[in-house]
Amino acid sequence: GVKNEFFGFNGRKLKKEFKPFKSVLEDSEIGGYPHFMLKEIMDQKSSIATAFQQDSSKVNDFSKAILKADKVFLTACGTAFHACLVGRHLLKEIAGIDSRPILASEFSEIEGELDENSMVIAVSQSGETADLISAVKLASSKGCKIFSIVNVESSTLARISEIFLPLKCGKETAVASTKAFTSQLAIFSLISSSASGKHFEFEKVSEVVSRII
């Protein structure tokens, strides 16, 4: 069979760990709807409920890290950045935690504020946006803890994060974000609740959404 070998620029052989690729493409069928936009709006009946179904130990570790950090930065691009704006509100109102949303394209402007006691929460659907990956790599170089909320579990962002919580909403094809955005909000609600030590009946959110849609 074919032998896979990798070498660095200096000619030395590199050791690489192979991991199975988990794709979210299986949900790309339009399912009888006239366009993906409508399909993905309707998907929220189930996608929000699925977003709340996270590994409790990972959620607990995520929230503990937020509580321990001296500074918490939320970063993203586009619609995901709007999820960060809501996320800041949720963290403050539910858990009393201050955080600062920063557009990934402007992240270099706060380089002097980053240190090993800082935590960066990166939010993305694809986990491959160039500005966001650059921001996260800058934060990592300053010793910051990197956590993320991301849909594609095999993405660059997921791989370079200490812990990531997956949206689990399937592929989002329409340009305007729908189910990915609400799944991001669901996870922000979940980690805010965990950090506060309070219990919320999140299953009721999905029930309300189902009645509305």
C-alpha positions, 0 to 999 in steps of 0.5 A, a space after each residue: 500500500 501507499 506509505 504516508 511520510 511527512 518531512 519538514 523544510 529541513 528534510 527531517 521526517 515528521 511524526 503525524 497523528 492520523 485522526 478520522 475525519 468527521 464530516 457534517 456534509 450528510 445533512 446537505 440535502 434540501 429535503 423537499 424545501 424550495 431553498 436551503 434558507 427555508 430548510 435551515 430556518 425549519 431545522 432550528 426545531 431540532 438543531 437548538 435542542 441538539 446544541 444543548 446536548 453537550 458533554 457535561 464534563 467539557 461544559 464544566 471545564 469550559 465554564 471553570 476556565 472562564 471563572 479562573 481567567 483574569 480577562 475573557 475575550 470573545 472573537 469571531 467574524 460576521 454573524 458569529 460576532 453578533 453571537 459574541 455580542 449576545 454571549 457577552 450579555 448572557 455571561 454577564 446577566 446569568 453568571 456575572 462574568 465580564 467579557 469583551 467581544 473583539 472582531 477577529 479582524 481587529 484582534 491585533 489591536 489588543 495584543 498588548 492586553 493578552 497574557 497567560 491569564 487571559 482566555 479567548 473564546 473563538 466562535 465560528 461555523 466553519 472554523 476556517 475563517 482566515 481572520 479568526 485563525 490568525 487572531 487565535 494564533 496570536 492569542 496562543 502565542 501570548 499564552 492565552 487559553 484558547 476555547 471555541 464554539 464551532 460547528 466543523 469538528 475537524 476544522 483548524 479552530 477545533 484542532 488548535 483549541 484546548 476545548 471546543 463545544 460543537 454546534 452539531 447543527 449539520 451543514 449550513 448552506 445558505 449565506 444568511 446564518 440561521 441555525 448555526 447562529 441560534 446554536 451558538 446562542 444555545 451554547 453561550 447560554 449553557 456555559 453561562 448557566 454552568 458558570 453561574 451554578 444555576 439550573 435552567 430548563 433549556 428543553 423549553 427553549 426548543 418547545 417554544 421555537 417549535 411552536 413559533 416555526 
